[in-house]
């Protein structure tokens, strides 16, 4: 819990001073790398992209009430999901993300819609926990670690990121599609074969 509070403090300081830079905790990066196929440098870069995006989003006060945006990076590919009330806000957000350092490509999955509400976000959080639990039960693939799959849920749409072999991706999708309350699955895998 203290790490989350410290991270939030760093983001807030960055937003208000414009001079602080987020530096990923090496211990956290090493811990993630134990369950991930990305190199530690790639994990750090992705964490910096995500932090920079959050700070940039916080700097635009108009977006706070008119959009709910979630940014996830994997090997420099950035998934931007959520909702924006107008096409102009959506396009401004996507362009801002594209201009961030180290961003290789942007997957635009922002819906033109009212921002999700508290109940929807809680439902997404519950579905995310359910999916993590289901993926952790995969035993049919040798050396499979569910931690290498990045799962994002927005309004019951499930986004899957990670570096996987095709057979692993197929099993993951099969497990996800059999979970209750999943509206849609969007695969953003990097295939290794």
C-alpha positions in Angstrom: 0.0 0.0 0.0 2.8 2.4 0.8 4.4 1.9 -2.6 1.1 3.0 -4.3 1.0 6.0 -2.1 4.6 6.9 -2.9 3.9 6.4 -6.6 0.8 8.6 -6.5 2.8 11.3 -4.7 5.5 11.2 -7.4 2.8 11.6 -10.1 1.2 14.5 -8.2 4.5 16.2 -7.8 5.3 15.7 -11.5 1.9 17.1 -12.5 2.3 20.2 -10.4 6.0 21.0 -10.8 6.5 19.7 -14.3 10.1 18.8 -13.4 10.0 15.5 -11.5 10.6 12.4 -13.5 9.2 9.0 -12.7 11.9 6.3 -12.2 10.6 2.7 -11.9 11.7 0.9 -8.7 14.3 -1.7 -9.7 13.0 -4.2 -7.2 9.5 -3.9 -8.7 10.9 -4.2 -12.2 12.8 -7.4 -11.2 9.7 -8.8 -9.6 7.7 -8.3 -12.7 10.4 -9.7 -14.9 10.2 -13.0 -13.1 6.8 -13.6 -14.6 7.2 -11.8 -17.9 9.0 -12.3 -21.2 10.0 -8.7 -21.6 13.5 -7.6 -20.7 13.8 -5.5 -17.5 14.7 -2.5 -19.7 11.5 -2.9 -21.7 9.4 -3.2 -18.5 11.0 0.0 -17.1 10.3 1.8 -20.4 6.7 0.7 -20.3 6.3 1.8 -16.7 7.7 5.2 -17.7 5.3 5.5 -20.6 2.4 4.7 -18.4 3.5 7.2 -15.7 4.1 9.9 -18.3 0.7 9.3 -19.8 -1.0 9.6 -16.4 0.8 12.8 -15.6 -0.1 14.3 -19.0 -3.8 13.3 -18.6 -3.9 14.9 -15.1 -2.6 18.2 -16.6 -5.7 18.6 -18.8 -8.4 19.6 -16.3 -11.1 19.4 -18.9 -10.4 15.8 -19.5 -11.0 14.9 -15.8 -14.8 15.2 -16.0 -15.2 14.4 -19.7 -13.1 11.3 -20.1 -12.0 8.2 -18.3 -8.8 7.0 -19.9 -6.6 3.9 -19.1 -3.1 3.6 -20.6 -1.2 0.3 -20.7 2.1 -0.2 -22.4 3.8 -3.5 -23.5 7.1 -3.3 -25.4 6.3 0.2 -26.4 2.9 -0.6 -27.9 0.4 1.4 -26.0 -3.3 0.5 -25.4 -5.4 3.5 -24.8 -8.9 2.5 -23.6 -11.8 4.1 -21.9 -14.3 6.7 -22.8 -14.3 10.3 -24.0 -17.4 12.4 -24.4 -16.4 14.1 -27.7 -14.4 13.0 -30.7 -12.1 16.1 -30.3 -11.2 15.1 -26.7 -10.5 11.5 -27.9 -8.3 12.6 -30.7 -6.4 15.1 -28.5 -5.7 12.3 -26.0 -4.5 9.8 -28.7 -2.2 12.4 -30.2 -0.8 13.3 -26.8 0.0 9.6 -26.1 1.6 9.2 -29.6 4.0 12.0 -28.8 5.3 10.5 -25.6 8.9 9.3 -25.7 9.5 5.6 -26.4 5.9 5.0 -27.8 6.2 2.7 -30.8 2.5 2.4 -31.6 -0.9 3.2 -30.2 -3.9 1.0 -30.1 -6.9 3.4 -29.9 -9.8 1.7 -28.1 -11.3 4.9 -26.6 -15.1 4.9 -27.1 -17.0 8.1 -27.7 -19.2 7.8 -24.6 -19.8 9.2 -21.1 -17.0 8.2 -18.7 -17.7 4.9 -16.9 -19.2 5.3 -13.5 -18.3 3.9 -10.1 -20.4 0.8 -10.4 -19.0 0.0 -13.9 -15.5 0.4 -12.6 -16.1 -1.8 -9.6 -17.6 -4.5 -11.9 -14.5 -4.2 -14.1 -12.3 -4.7 -11.1 -14.3 -7.7 -10.0 -14.1 -9.2 -13.5 -10.3 -8.5 -13.6 -9.8 -10.5 -10.4 -12.0 -13.3 -11.8 -9.9 -13.4 -14.9 -6.6 -13.4 -13.0 -7.8 -16.3 -10.9 -9.0 -18.3 -14.0 -5.7 -17.7 -15.9 -3.7 -18.8 -12.9 -5.4 -22.2 -13.2 -4.0 -22.9 -16.7 -2.0 -26.2 -16.3 -2.1 -27.5 -19.9 0.8 -25.5 -21.2 4.4 -26.3 -20.0 6.1 -23.4 -18.3 3.1 -21.1 -18.7 2.9 -18.3 -16.2 -0.3 -16.3 -16.1 1.8 -13.3 -15.0 3.1 -12.8 -18.5 -0.4 -11.9 -19.7 -1.4 -8.3 -19.1 -5.2 -8.1 -18.7 -7.2 -4.9 -18.9 -10.9 -4.6 -18.4 -13.0 -1.6 -19.5 -16.8 -1.7 -19.5 -16.6 -5.6 -19.6 -14.4 -5.6 -22.7 -11.2 -7.6 -22.0 -7.9 -6.6 -23.6 -5.1 -9.1 -23.6 -1.4 -8.1 -24.0 1.8 -10.1 -23.8 4.4 -12.0 -25.7 3.0 -15.4 -26.3 3.2 -18.4 -28.5 0.1 -19.0 -30.6 -1.0 -22.0 -28.6 -0.7 -20.0 -25.4 -2.7 -17.2 -26.8 -5.4 -19.6 -27.9 -5.7 -21.2 -24.5 -5.8 -17.8 -22.8 -8.6 -16.6 -25.1 -10.5 -19.9 -24.5 -10.3 -19.4 -20.7 -11.3 -15.8 -20.9 -14.3 -16.3 -23.2 -15.8 -18.9 -20.8 -15.9 -16.3 -17.9 -19.1 -14.7 -17.0 -19.7 -11.0 -17.9 -17.1 -10.8 -20.7 -18.6 -8.7 -23.5 -15.7 -8.9 -25.9 -12.1 -9.9 -26.1 -9.5 -7.8 -27.9 -6.2 -9.6 -28.4 -3.1 -7.4 -28.6 -0.6 -10.2 -28.3 3.0 -10.2 -29.7 3.3 -13.7 -31.1 6.6 -15.4 -30.7 6.0 -18.0 -33.5 
